[in-house]
């Protein structure tokens, strides 16, 4: 059978390539594998149980949990009885939970563990619509999600079939609230058709099949990973979830996946660890490591001369093979999204036969707009590839990227003004990103339109371009470029503290804590040298003239980053107001 709705995906898999390990997770130290038929049976029980408990098609139901098979079962069970899934990040604030739950009028919430249960139960008195909270973990005294399945009543089977038969492709499937870097969240309304067309367009451009294994660790509540997991189900690939963010390395070596998705931040961290190990090497091993790295930085998709090919073959045999082994040894491709990937990193990984390809999309576009392909001649470094089938892209007069296609959202929930501002009467969605076309085909994203700033000299600066250049140094983990209305560009720099600690040890400097390390004159001098060197790759206007090193690591937990690991620039400027004032004093 073909599929036109998300609720068709598992049956499509069952009829074409049923799997014994369709969706898997590690429980009690062993991999618990759910077959396609078991997945279908569980999803049906969730749908029947929700109906038996008195819930109706059109009701809003939230999932707040880390990745696990139960997430998928609840998701498809909710959709399967005509309700609307509202996936929410486990890491947001109480105020954000209250806003989302009240705006969507959430009636049921599935949570992963006790901590998340307490988060949601704390807002229950302030969310009149919320009737039930079920936990995925079995916790004493709390309603377990198995209670939903236990309530399943076979006498409701005909009613369920009737409901499912009447779910139309253009019906609302999910409300995804954008995290955003400013302002209150907006509920993106996506239909079955929006997401299904995105699945089909992605599959047409991705060489993935039912004989392969995939690995997932990005949050399922994010539109990118959720759609990608639907892609895996649609093509019959076996899905394995990471235990948690700390076990990704071990899990990769166990699962030996062919595909996974990532955000640039994660690859940057992997690269930083590799660099730290390289710096620990001595003699010939150290020479070979950095020789291989320099070769990788010169890599081109179009290929180079025979001498380079020979040298790269040696580098792969001696150095890069260890990188591939750390990822399980079978990786065919890694699709990267959510933020800009440094071209230097992309070159090095691809040189090492780890095909990292960058893509682009928005929650409002279900989400994929474009990505670099995994075939020769169909990818370019520094770009986000070209649009998937059915999606049109053009540039407005000011360079803003406009998108049209079946993936464009229905609109923002309860917010017609924001919808009208986002989607023109002609159907073109304004992405808010400034871009350009490379070779007339490949899309390059330059900067968020609202994040472009003008110096007091009247010159425009794209801070992301400055930040990506500076992050080429393994000593710089995070950076925020500043300069709106100022005479020059300055920056807040979060060092890569692991690398900085090695630097301090090599130079006999105290390394007791982060604040001590960044206060050392020799450390400040080293960062001045790094910034000055990297400035040579920027225009005069873009060059960083002053900077401040910060002692703390930026994260979602401490509020500097969104759940998709983008900088919250407004928050940062408020948090570091004294440091910024000092740079411009």
N, C-alpha and C positions, 0 to 999 in steps of 0.2 A: 504494500500500500504506500501511497505518497502521504505527505503530512502537510496540513495547512494550518494546524493549531499546535500549540505546545503540548497539549494533552495527547496528541497522536504519536509523539516521539518514541515512547517505549514500545508501543505496539508495532511501529515501523521497524524498530530494532529486532523485536521478537520474530517478525515475519521474514526478515532479510539476513540477519546475522546474530542470532541469540548467543549470549555470552554466559559463562559460568562465573566470570568475575566482571560483571558490568560496572558495579560501583563498590569500592573497597576502602576499608579504613583499618588501622591497627587498634585492636582492643586487647588489653591484658597481655601485650607483648607479641601477639600473633595477628596476621592479617585476616580480618573477617571479610569474606567475599560474598556479595549479594548477586545472585544470578538475575538475568533479565526477567524471568518468570516470577522470581521472588519480589523484585522491584515492583512489577505490575500488581501483584497481589497486595503488597503493603500499601501502595498508593490507593488502590480501590478501598481498602479498609479505612484509610484516613478520610476519604471522601464520604463513605457511608457513615462513618462515626460522626463526622461534623454535621451531617444531615440529621442523624438520630438525636444529636444534642440540641437540635432546634435552630441551627444556623442555616442561612439561605443564600442562594446565588446573589452576587453583588455585595455581600458583606466583605469588610476589609479585615485581613488577618496578617499579623506581623510575624517575622522570624528574626530573632536576635541571637545569633550563635556563630561560633567558629565553623569552619568547613567540616562536614561529616555527612554520611549517607542520609541520616535523618533529615538533614536540611532539604535534600532533594525530594525525599518522600513527602515531607510536609508541603513543600512547594507545589509539587505536581498533584498532591491530594487536594490542596486548596483550589488550584485551578480546575481540577477535575470535577468539582461540584459547583463550578460557576462563580466562586468567590474570587476576590482580588488579593494577590500577595503583595505585602508591603515589607520588603527586606530592609533591615536597619542595621547600621554598624554597631558592633558591641562596644565601641570605644568612645561614643559621643557623650555629651553632657546630659544631665538630668533635664535641663531646660529644653534641649533639642528633642529629647524623647517626648516631653510633654507637648511640644509644638506639633511634632509629627503625628503622634497618636490622636491628638484632638482634631487636627486638620483633616486627617484621613478617617476619623471616627472608627478607630481600630476596635474590633470586638473580641478577638482572640490573639494571644501572643504565645509563640513557641520560643522558649529560651534554652540555651545550651547547658548552663551549669548553675550552681547555687549563687555565685556572685551576680550573674546576670538576672537571676530570679529576684534577688534583693533590689537590684537597680530598677526593674520594672514594677515590682510590688510597691516600691517607694512612691511611684508616680500614680499608682492606681486611684488613690483618693482624688486626684486632680484630673483624671480622665474618665468621665462618666460613661463613655461607651464601652470601656474595657470590662468584659465579663469573666474571661477565663485566662489563666496563665498555666501553660504546661511545660514541663522540663524534659529535655532529652536525656540528661543524666538521671539515674534512679536515685532520688534523694528522700530520706525519711520525712514524712509529714507533708510532702509537696505532691501536687497532682502530676503524675508522669504521663508522657504523651501516649503511652500504651493504653491509657484509659480511653483515649479517642477511638483507637482501633477496637477495644473491647466493647465499645458502645455500638459498633457496626451492626446493623440489623438487615438481614437478607431480604426482609419484606420491603425494604426501600430500594432494592436493586432496580426495579422497573422505573422508579422515579429518577434514580441516578442516570439510567440510560436515556431517559427523556431529556434530562437537563443537559447531558453531554451532547446529545444529538442537536440541541438547539444553541450550543455555543458557536458563534460565528467567528470567522477569522478576524473580522474588524472589531470584535468586542474587546473591551479593556481587560488586559491580563494582569498588569502589575502597575503599582505606583512606586517609583524609585525617587527618593528625596535626595537632591543633589547636596553634597556636603558644602561645596562652595568655599571660597576664601574670604568672602564678606557677606553680610546680610543673612536673612533667615532662609532656611531651606525651601526649595520649590519642588513640588511633587510632579515628576515627569510621568505622564500617562502613556504607556506603551501597550499596543494591542498585540494579540497573538500574531497577526499578519506582520506587524512591524518587526518582531523578533524572528519569526520564521523566515522571512525574506532575507534578513541579515545572516541567518544560519546558512541558507542556501547559497547566498553570494560568497560567503567565507569558504564554504566547502568546495565551491567550484574553483577556488584559487589556492587550496591547501592540499598537498599530497599526503593526506592522512587516510587510513583505512582500518578495517575491523581486525586486522592481524596485529595491530600496534597497541602499545601501552602508553598511557599519558599520566602525568603527575600534576596535582593541583594544590596550591597553597595560597594564592591570592584570594581575598575574601569573596565568597559567593554573593554577598550583599552588593558587591560592585557590579555594575552592568556588564563590564568586560568579561570577568571570569565566569559569571553566570551564563552569558551567551555562549562562551567557549565550551563550557560543560555541556550545554545543549548540543553544540556541534559534535562533541565526542559521542553523546548518546545517539545522535542522528546517523553517524557513520559506523557505530558499533565498536569504537575504541574502548579499551578497558580503563576505567578511571580509578586512580589511587590517590587518596588524600594524605597530605603530610600530617603527622601527629600534632606538631606545633611548629612555630617558627624556629625554635632552637634545634629541632631534629631534622631539618631539611636536608642537610648534608648526608646524614646517615640513611635517611629514607630514600634519597636519590640512588645511593649505592645498592640498596636492597631492591628497589623497584626496577631500576635500569630502564627508565622511560625513553620513549622515542620523541615525545613532545612535551613541552610545558610552556606556560606563559610567565612573564615576569615584568616588573617595573624597573626602569633604569637604576633606581636607588639600590635595588638588590644586587644587580650586576656590578655596580660600583663597589659595593661592600665585598663581593666575591673577589673582585680585582684587587682591592686593597689588601685582603688577606694573602692573595697570591704574591703581591709585591712584598709584603712583610716577610714571607718565607724566602723569597728571592734574595732579600737583603741579608738574610741570615746565612746564606751560602758562602762558601770560601773557595778560593782558587779557580780551577777549571769549571766547576759547577756554576759558580757565580758568573763567570765569563759567558758560558753557554746560555744561561738564563737571560741575561740582558741583551746578548746578541740576538737571541730568538725574539725577544720583545721588540727590538728595533726593526727586525725584519717584518714582524706582524704589523707594526705601525705604518709600513709602506704598502700594505696589501691593497690590491685593486681587484674588483670583480672581473674586469676585462682581462686580467692576467698580465704577467710581465715576462721578461726574457728568460732564456733557458738557465742562465746562471742563478737567477733569483729563484726559479722553480726548484733547482737542485738544493739550494741553501734552505729553502722553506721545507723541503722534504726531510732534510736532516733535523731542522728545528722541530718538526712534527714528531719525528722518531725519538728524539732525545728529551724534549721538554713538553710540548703541547699534548702529547699522549697522556701525561699525568693529569692535565686539566680535564681531558675527556673522561678519564677514569673516575675523577672526583664527581662527575655528573652522571655516573652509572655506566658510561662506555657506549651507550646506544643512541645518544641524542641525535636526531635528524634535524630538528629545528626548535628554536626558541622565539616566540613572538613577543615583542616588547611594546608596551603602550603606557598611557596615562601621563607621560612626561617625555621631554626630549632626551634622547640617548646620545652621549658623546660619540661622534664619528670615530675617534681614536680607539675607543673601546670596541666599537662594532668591527673595526678593521682587525684588531688583534684577535678577537674571538673567531671571526670568520677565517683568518689565516690559520688558526689552530683547528680547523674543520669542525667548529661549533657554529652552526649557521644561525646567527642572531639577526633577526629582521625586525625593523621598526614599523609600527603601524600607528593609526590615528583615528580617533573617534570621540564622540560625546555620548553621555547618557541619553541626550535628546535625539540621537541618531541610532539608537538600539544595539550597540554603540558604534560598530565599525563603519568607517568611511573609506579608508584606504589602508593598504600595507604593501611592503616590498615582498616580491614573490620569491619562491625557493627554486627558480629555474634560471639558467644562465641568461643574462641580458635583461632581466626583469627586476633589477634592484639597483639602487644608487645610494651610496653613503651620504648621510646628511639630509636625506629626504624620508618621507613617510610613504613612499611608494605611490601607487595610483589606485583609483577607486575600484571597489569590487563591483561585480555585475549588478546593473540596475540603479546604481548610485551616480548622480551627476554632480560635478564640482565646477564652480567658476569663481573668479575673483572680482570683487566689487571695485569701483574706481579707486578707493583708498587702500586696496589690497586685502580687504577682509574676505575670508573664505566663506563661500555660500554653498549650501548643499540642498539637493532635491532628490527625492526617491521614496520608495515604499518603506524605508527605515525611519523616516522623519516622524517624530512623536505625534500623538493626537493633540497634545497641548499640555499646559500646566494645570494641575488640579486646583479648582477654586480660584484661579488667577487668570482671567481672560486678558487683562491688561499686559501681563508679562508674556502671555502667549502671542498677542498681537505684536509686541515689540520684538519677539524672537523670529516669528514666521510671517513673511510678507504675504499679501493677498495673492501674489503670483506663485506661492508655494515654496519659495526659496527660504531656507533656514539660515539665519545669521549666526555663525559659529562664535563670533567674538575673537577669532584668531586672525592674525595677519599672516599672509603666505605669499609664495611666488611659485611659478612653475619652472622646473629644471628640464631642459631638453624638450620642452613643450608637452611633457607627459607626467613627470614625477613631481609630486607636491612637496614643497618644503614649508614647514611651519616656522615662522620667524619669532612670533611673540604673541601673548595675549594683548588684544587691542587696548584694554584698560590698563595694562601694566607698562605699556610704552610710556616713557616720560621725556620731558623736554628740559634740558639744562637751562640755566639763566642766559646762556649764550644763544638760545633758540635752536639748539641741535637735538634731534631725537635720538634716544638710546633705547635699545632692546635689552633689558637687564639679563634675560635668559641667555643671550649670546655671550655676554660678559661672564656670567656664572659658569657656563659650560666650558669656556676657555680656561678659566682658573681651575676648574675641577680636573683638568688634565694632570695636575700635580697630585701624586699619591699622598702628599702631605695635607691636602685640602679635602675634607670630607663634605662639608656644606659651606655655602657662601650666599650672601644676599647683597646684590649690588644696589646702591642708593645714589640718588642724584637729582630727583625731581625738583626743579627750580633752583638748583645749586650751580656753583661755578664749575664743579668737576664731579667725577664719579668717585665714590668711596665704597667701602664694603665691610660687612661683618663676616668674619671667617671662623667657622668651627673646624679646628684641625682634625685630622685623622689621628686620634690619640694613641692608637696602637703603634702607628708609624712614628709619631712624635716621640713616644717613650723609647723606641729603639734609637732614634737620633740622639736623645739625651744620654742614654747609656754609652753610646759610641763616643760622645764628646765629654764624658765625665760630669754631666750636669744633673742636678737633683730631679728626680721623677716621682716624688712621693704622691703628688696629686696633680690634676689638670691645671688648677690655678697657679701652682708653683712653676710648672713647666712653661706656661705661656708668658710668665713674667721675666724669664731669663733673657738678658740682652742678646745672647748668642742665638736664641730661638727666634726672637723678633727680627734679628738681622738675617737669619735664614729665610724667613717668610718675606722680608723685603726683597731679597734676591730672587725668590720664586716669582713673586708678583711682577717684578721688573722684567724678568725673562719672558713671562707669559704675556705681558703687555705688548710685546713686540708683534704679537699676532692679532692685535686689535687696532682699530683706527685711533687717532689722537683723542677724539671725543670720548671714546669708550674706555680708554685706559684708566685703571684704578690708581688714583693718586695717593689716597690714604686708606688705611684699614685698621680694624681692631680685632684682635683674637679674643674669642669668648671661651670660658672654661666649661660650659655645660653643653651636653649633646641635645640637639633639637629633635623633637619627637611628637607624635600625636598625643601621647600621655601628658606632656608638659605644655602642649598647646601651640607650638610653633608650626606644626605641619597638619595638613588635612589628612583624612583617612587614606587618601591616595598619594600621600607623601609630597604634596606640593606645599611651597612656602605660604604661610599666612602673612603676607607682607604688612598688613595693617597692624596685626598683633605684634609682629617683630619690631616695628617702629615704636610702638608704645612700650614694649618691654625693654628696648635698648635706647630709650630716648636720650639718656645722659651720654652714652658712648657716641651716638650720632652727633649730638650737639658739640661734643669735644672735637670730633673730626672736622667740623665746620667752624669752630671757634676762631 
